[in-house]
Amino acid sequence: MPDSLNLKTVTFSLDGKYVTVPEGTTIWEAANAKGTLIPHLCHKPSTGYRADGNCRACMVEIEGERVLAASCIRDVTDGMVVIPQPSGPKNPAPSSPNCWPLISLMSAMTNPLISPR
């Protein structure tokens, strides 16, 4: 059993609020634990499942980086600034329920089990 006194933590900003989590926590896990909704399709927060970031539904903006990141596979780092609902030059259309029909269609078209190809 790990010694809880030696547990390393990181502090980062999530949607303008400072959050401290154990080292090795993904952005999505931290957001979920704090009640911040980040949409996801390919990730199931259960034992035996692992996130792979393929669907890109959980994209977030990280201040200082030029591209959006899949929150389900990106570990938080000390001092990181995460914007869960990105908009602007990197992502002209904000993450919102309006994006879900397109994401669902793209996922269906690339799924060999249901694609009409």
C-alpha positions, 0 to 999 in steps of 0.5 A, a space after each residue: 500500500 502506498 504511503 499517503 504521506 509521500 503522495 506527490 501532487 500537482 496544482 493547476 488551473 481548471 476553468 479559472 479555479 486552482 485544483 490540486 490532484 495526485 501526480 499522474 491524474 489526467 485532465 479529464 479525471 481531475 475535471 470529472 472529480 471536480 464536477 467540470 463536464 468535459 464531453 467524451 466518447 471513447 473513455 469509460 471511467 471504469 476499471 479495465 478500460 483505458 482512454 486512447 484519445 481517438 474520438 477527440 470529443 474531450 479536447 481542451 485548450 492548454 494555455 501556451 500550447 498551439 493545438 488542442 489536447 485530448 483531456 482523457 490521455 493528457 496528465 496534468 502538470 504543475 502550473 498548467 492552465 486548462 480551458 475546458 470549453 476552448 474557442 478562438 483561433 485554435 477552435 473557432 466553434 466552441 465545444 458545445 452540444 452543437 458539435 456532437 452531431 458532427 462528432 457522432 457522424 465522424 465516429 460512425 463513418 470511421 467505425 468498421 462495424 457500422 460504416 456503409 463502406 
